[in-house]
Amino acid sequence: MALVLIAGRSQTECGLFILDGTAMRIVDRLPTRALERREQLLYRVVGPNDVSAACDDLLVCDETGLKRTIRLDRIARTRRMLAHDRGLALATTDGAVYDVAEDGTTTPAPSNEKFVRWVSEGAVRALENGWLVCNAAAGEMSLYDAAGALTAKLQLDGTPCALAVDRQSAYIGECSDARAALIVIDLPTLKTLERREVDLREIDDLAVVSAELAAGVRVGSRTNSTRAQQCDQLAMFARAGVKPSRLWAVGDPLLPSSLLHVTVHVQLPGEMRAGELIELPAIIESRSDAILVTAPPNPTQICYRWFDESGRTVGDGTWIHTPLPVSLVPGGALETMIRIEAPRATGRYMLSVTLLQTDVVWFDDVDAKNAARRDVAVV
């Protein structure tokens, strides 16, 4: 089987996948509406998860990576794409068909073009001397000559939802209630060569690509190392479900929004001897919108405070600071050992373990949930 790019959706994620004959792997998680290949260029329409957004985007990739991005003004919710002699035709979910010129200009496609009706109703691909059309409603694939005359028809077992071609074969994405499948058909004989189920709920589109073009698609926009690093950082924050207040791990004063959503897990004792020094295992979890790091000028560290029964702090300046052993990223956690020294005077105290950004703020002063606390008897 050739290399096949699949725009689809599984039970848990959507994006672009690649099937290489032995396994299917995800390329990225951009919500992909349509695919088309012309020579050694891959055209890919991506749209936002917000269906009310103004327009989709057209990504053009070559063997090196992302070549350019075109904003598709007035075109939203693209459903299918077809390369033809004037450029590209895009069909939307509401049945409209647009031509996209090389410069990105979009205009309504002429209604007298034979492929306009086809692409508005089902998947279409241009052949060297004709057209290949899938009719989802009828569950069939049809061959037309260059003049638009029907030359052959094949009844399919399932519902065709996507189509791609190479010189000798047609690749049909079949959707069903249970699981999607990829069907490979020999064009000269119209015989099924292979049927393979794929771990997807839906297939939105297909494209057959060379190994070199597949490599360029994987590179995507990572052709610039600085931009690639920024994309990696943004992806890390996206996985944690937070919008970053800053991308990089620096020790500058944190914004108020970054001082929330920290959890300290530590088993604190109910009793300690006066002046006793103990060491405890602790786990710190963060869903902050910044990377927390023990770095100058204002390092973030694990620390504790003792409060007497009147609520006043005891032993200011003697509390032991524990540096973060690694940078604490959003959605991440770290384990370390912390040391705590009890007050010199006996009595009842409240012990609070939290994070402290030196000369800036105690995290539990912003939100008490940022600390682990317990009443402790010092004897």
matplotlib code that plots the C-alpha trace (Angstrom):
import matplotlib.pyplot as plt

x = [0.0, 1.2, 1.6, -1.9, -2.6, -5.9, -7.8, -10.0, -11.4, -11.0, -12.9, -10.5, -8.8, -9.0, -6.2, -4.0, -2.8, -0.5, -1.0, 2.2, 1.0, 1.9, 0.6, -1.3, 0.3, -0.8, 1.0, -0.6, -3.8, -4.9, -8.6, -8.3, -11.3, -9.9, -6.8, -5.6, -2.3, -1.0, 2.4, 4.7, 2.5, -0.1, -3.0, -4.7, -7.7, -7.7, -10.5, -10.9, -12.9, -15.2, -17.6, -18.7, -15.2, -15.0, -12.9, -10.7, -7.1, -5.3, -1.9, 0.5, 3.3, 6.2, 9.0, 10.7, 7.7, 5.0, 5.4, 2.7, -0.6, -3.6, -6.6, -9.7, -11.8, -15.6, -15.0, -15.8, -16.6, -14.9, -16.0, -14.2, -11.4, -10.5, -7.5, -8.5, -6.9, -7.7, -6.6, -8.6, -12.3, -13.6, -17.1, -18.5, -21.0, -23.8, -23.3, -21.5, -18.5, -15.6, -12.6, -9.3, -6.7, -2.9, -2.8, -5.5, -8.3, -11.7, -14.7, -17.8, -17.2, -19.0, -22.1, -21.7, -18.5, -19.3, -17.3, -19.2, -22.2, -20.0, -17.8, -20.8, -22.4, -19.4, -15.7, -14.1, -10.6, -9.3, -7.7, -5.4, -8.3, -11.4, -12.9, -13.5, -16.6, -17.9, -21.6, -22.2, -25.9, -25.9, -22.8, -21.1, -18.0, -18.3, -15.7, -16.3, -14.3, -12.9, -16.2, -18.2, -19.7, -20.1, -17.9, -18.0, -19.7, -18.9, -21.3, -19.5, -20.4, -20.2, -20.7, -17.8, -16.8, -13.3, -11.3, -7.7, -6.0, -2.6, -1.7, -3.3, -5.4, -8.3, -8.3, -11.7, -12.5, -15.5, -17.5, -19.9, -21.5, -18.8, -15.4, -13.9, -12.0, -9.7, -10.6, -8.0, -9.4, -7.5, -8.6, -8.1, -10.2, -12.3, -11.5, -10.9, -7.3, -7.4, -9.8, -8.3, -10.1, -8.5, -8.8, -10.9, -14.6, -14.7, -12.5, -12.9, -10.4, -7.5, -4.3, -1.7, 1.8, 5.4, 7.8, 9.4, 6.2, 5.1, 8.3, 7.6, 4.1, 5.6, 8.0, 5.1, 6.0, 9.1, 11.4, 12.7, 14.2, 13.1, 9.5, 9.7, 10.7, 7.9, 5.4, 6.7, 6.2, 2.7, 1.8, 2.9, 0.6, -2.2, -1.9, -2.3, -5.3, -3.9, -3.1, 0.5, 1.3, 4.9, 6.5, 9.9, 11.2, 12.6, 12.9, 11.2, 8.3, 5.2, 1.9, -1.0, -2.7, 0.4, 0.2, -2.9, -3.6, -0.6, -1.1, 1.3, 1.1, 3.0, 2.2, 2.7, 3.2, 0.7, 3.5, 7.2, 9.8, 10.9, 13.8, 13.4, 14.5, 12.7, 12.8, 9.6, 8.8, 6.7, 4.9, 4.2, 1.6, 1.0, -1.6, -0.2, 0.0, 3.8, 6.7, 7.9, 11.7, 14.3, 16.3, 17.3, 16.4, 13.3, 13.6, 10.5, 11.2, 9.3, 9.1, 7.0, 5.8, 4.8, 1.9, 1.1, -2.4, -2.9, -2.1, 1.3, 4.3, 7.0, 10.7, 10.7, 14.0, 14.9, 12.5, 14.3, 14.0, 14.0, 14.8, 12.7, 14.9, 13.5, 11.4, 7.8, 5.7, 2.0, 0.2, 3.4, 4.4, 7.7, 8.8, 11.5, 12.4, 11.8, 13.3, 11.2, 12.5, 10.1, 10.0, 12.2, 9.3, 6.7, 3.0, 0.4, 1.1, -0.2, 2.3, 1.8, 4.0, 3.7, 5.7, 7.5, 8.9, 11.7, 11.0, 7.7, 5.0, 4.0, 1.7, -0.7, -1.2, -2.9, -4.9, -4.9, -5.4, -1.8, -0.6, -0.6, -1.5, -1.9, -2.1, 1.0, 1.8, 5.4, 6.5]
y = [0.0, 3.5, 6.2, 7.6, 10.7, 10.5, 13.5, 11.9, 11.6, 8.9, 8.4, 10.8, 13.1, 14.6, 15.5, 14.2, 10.6, 8.6, 5.0, 3.4, -0.2, -1.5, 1.0, 4.2, 7.1, 10.6, 13.5, 16.4, 17.4, 20.3, 19.8, 19.0, 19.5, 18.5, 17.2, 17.3, 16.6, 18.2, 16.9, 17.4, 19.8, 18.9, 21.2, 21.0, 22.9, 23.4, 24.9, 26.0, 23.9, 26.9, 26.4, 30.1, 31.3, 33.5, 31.4, 28.3, 28.3, 26.6, 25.1, 24.3, 21.9, 20.7, 18.2, 20.8, 21.7, 24.3, 26.5, 29.0, 29.6, 31.2, 32.7, 31.5, 34.6, 33.9, 30.2, 28.3, 24.7, 23.3, 19.7, 18.7, 19.9, 19.2, 20.3, 21.3, 23.2, 26.6, 25.9, 24.4, 24.0, 23.9, 22.7, 23.7, 21.9, 24.2, 23.0, 26.1, 25.6, 28.1, 28.4, 29.3, 30.8, 30.5, 33.9, 32.8, 34.8, 33.0, 33.3, 31.3, 28.4, 28.6, 26.5, 25.1, 23.3, 19.6, 18.9, 21.6, 19.4, 16.3, 18.0, 19.5, 16.0, 13.7, 13.1, 13.8, 13.3, 14.3, 11.5, 11.8, 11.4, 11.8, 12.0, 9.6, 10.4, 8.8, 9.2, 8.7, 8.6, 5.8, 4.0, 3.9, 5.0, 6.2, 6.8, 9.6, 10.5, 14.0, 15.0, 14.0, 10.8, 7.9, 5.0, 2.6, 2.3, 0.2, -0.5, -0.3, -2.3, 0.8, 4.5, 6.3, 9.4, 10.2, 9.5, 9.6, 8.3, 7.4, 6.1, 2.7, 2.7, 4.4, 4.7, 5.1, 6.0, 4.1, 5.2, 3.1, 3.1, 0.9, 1.7, 3.4, 1.5, 2.2, 0.4, 0.0, -0.5, -1.3, 1.3, -0.7, -3.6, -2.0, -4.9, -4.5, -5.1, -4.5, -3.5, -2.4, -1.2, 1.8, 3.0, 6.0, 6.9, 9.1, 9.7, 13.3, 13.1, 11.2, 11.9, 9.6, 11.0, 10.2, 9.5, 12.9, 14.8, 12.9, 14.0, 17.6, 17.4, 16.1, 19.0, 21.4, 24.9, 23.6, 24.9, 27.6, 26.4, 29.4, 29.1, 25.3, 25.9, 28.4, 25.9, 23.2, 25.6, 26.6, 22.9, 22.2, 24.9, 23.7, 20.1, 21.5, 23.5, 26.9, 30.1, 31.0, 34.3, 33.8, 31.0, 30.6, 29.5, 32.7, 33.9, 37.3, 38.2, 36.1, 37.6, 37.2, 34.7, 32.5, 32.2, 29.9, 26.2, 24.8, 21.7, 20.6, 16.9, 16.2, 14.1, 16.6, 15.4, 16.2, 16.6, 17.7, 18.3, 21.9, 22.6, 19.2, 19.0, 16.5, 15.5, 14.6, 13.5, 16.0, 16.2, 19.5, 19.7, 22.8, 24.0, 27.5, 29.5, 29.9, 27.6, 27.7, 27.6, 28.2, 30.8, 34.4, 37.2, 35.9, 32.1, 30.0, 27.5, 25.3, 26.8, 26.7, 29.1, 28.5, 30.5, 30.8, 30.6, 34.3, 33.9, 35.6, 34.1, 32.6, 32.2, 34.6, 34.4, 30.9, 28.8, 26.4, 26.9, 23.9, 24.6, 23.0, 20.1, 20.7, 23.3, 22.7, 23.0, 23.5, 20.2, 18.7, 17.4, 16.9, 14.9, 16.0, 15.9, 19.0, 19.8, 21.5, 22.8, 23.1, 26.4, 26.5, 27.3, 24.7, 25.3, 24.8, 26.1, 25.9, 24.7, 25.8, 24.3, 26.2, 27.8, 31.1, 33.4, 35.2, 38.9, 38.6, 36.6, 33.5, 31.4, 30.7, 34.4, 34.5, 31.3, 29.1, 26.1, 26.5, 25.1, 21.9, 22.9, 21.2, 22.1, 20.8, 20.4, 21.4, 19.7]
z = [0.0, -0.8, 1.9, 2.6, 4.6, 6.4, 7.7, 10.3, 13.8, 16.4, 19.6, 21.4, 18.9, 15.4, 13.1, 10.3, 10.3, 8.0, 7.0, 5.7, 5.0, 8.4, 10.9, 11.3, 13.2, 14.0, 12.2, 14.1, 15.8, 13.5, 12.7, 9.0, 6.7, 3.3, 1.4, -2.1, -3.8, -7.0, -8.1, -5.1, -3.2, -0.6, -0.1, 3.3, 4.6, 8.4, 10.4, 14.0, 16.5, 16.8, 13.9, 14.1, 13.1, 10.0, 7.7, 7.2, 6.2, 3.3, 4.1, 1.2, 2.0, -0.1, 0.6, 2.9, 5.0, 5.1, 2.0, 2.7, 4.4, 2.7, 4.5, 2.8, 3.0, 3.0, 3.1, 6.3, 7.1, 4.0, 3.3, 0.1, -2.2, -5.8, -7.9, -11.5, -14.4, -12.9, -9.4, -6.5, -6.0, -2.4, -1.4, 2.0, 4.2, 3.0, -0.7, -2.0, -4.3, -4.6, -6.9, -5.2, -7.4, -6.9, -5.2, -2.7, -4.3, -3.8, -6.2, -6.6, -9.0, -12.4, -12.2, -15.7, -14.7, -14.7, -11.5, -9.5, -8.9, -8.3, -5.6, -3.9, -3.5, -3.0, -3.2, -6.6, -8.1, -11.5, -13.6, -16.5, -19.0, -16.9, -13.4, -10.5, -8.4, -5.2, -4.5, -0.8, -1.0, -3.7, -2.2, -5.5, -7.4, -11.0, -13.8, -16.3, -19.4, -20.1, -21.7, -18.6, -20.1, -17.7, -18.6, -15.6, -12.2, -9.2, -6.3, -2.9, 0.2, 2.5, 2.4, 0.6, 2.5, 1.0, -2.1, -3.4, -6.5, -7.8, -11.3, -10.9, -7.8, -6.1, -2.3, -0.8, 2.8, 4.0, 7.0, 9.0, 12.5, 13.9, 12.4, 9.3, 6.6, 3.7, 0.4, -2.4, -5.9, -9.1, -11.6, -14.8, -13.6, -10.8, -8.5, -4.8, -3.9, -0.2, 2.6, 5.9, 8.9, 10.6, 14.2, 13.3, 13.8, 10.7, 7.6, 6.2, 3.3, 1.9, -0.1, -1.6, -1.1, -1.7, 1.2, 0.6, 0.7, 3.8, 5.5, 4.6, 6.0, 9.2, 9.4, 8.8, 10.1, 12.0, 9.2, 11.5, 14.8, 16.8, 15.6, 16.2, 19.8, 20.2, 18.8, 21.2, 24.2, 23.0, 22.5, 26.1, 27.5, 25.2, 26.5, 30.0, 29.0, 30.0, 28.1, 28.9, 30.6, 29.2, 27.2, 28.8, 32.2, 33.7, 37.3, 36.8, 39.0, 38.2, 37.2, 39.7, 37.3, 37.6, 41.3, 41.2, 40.8, 42.6, 44.8, 47.5, 48.6, 51.8, 54.9, 57.8, 61.4, 64.1, 66.7, 66.7, 69.3, 69.8, 67.4, 65.7, 62.0, 59.8, 56.2, 54.3, 50.7, 48.8, 45.5, 43.8, 41.0, 38.9, 36.5, 36.5, 33.3, 33.7, 34.1, 37.7, 38.1, 40.8, 38.9, 39.5, 40.0, 41.9, 42.3, 43.1, 45.9, 48.3, 51.7, 54.9, 57.6, 61.2, 62.7, 66.4, 67.8, 67.2, 63.5, 63.7, 61.9, 64.1, 63.1, 60.2, 58.3, 59.6, 57.4, 55.2, 51.4, 49.1, 45.5, 42.8, 41.4, 37.9, 36.1, 36.9, 33.7, 33.5, 33.9, 35.4, 38.8, 40.6, 43.6, 46.1, 49.8, 51.9, 55.3, 58.1, 61.4, 64.4, 66.4, 69.5, 71.9, 72.7, 72.0, 69.3, 65.8, 62.3, 59.7, 56.1, 53.2, 49.9, 47.2, 47.6, 44.9, 46.7, 47.3, 45.4, 47.1, 49.1, 46.9, 49.8, 50.4, 47.0, 47.5, 50.6, 48.3, 47.2, 50.5, 52.6, 56.2, 59.5, 63.2, 65.0, 68.7, 69.4, 72.7]

ax = plt.figure().add_subplot(projection="3d")
ax.plot(x, y, z, "-o")
ax.set_aspect("equal")
plt.show()
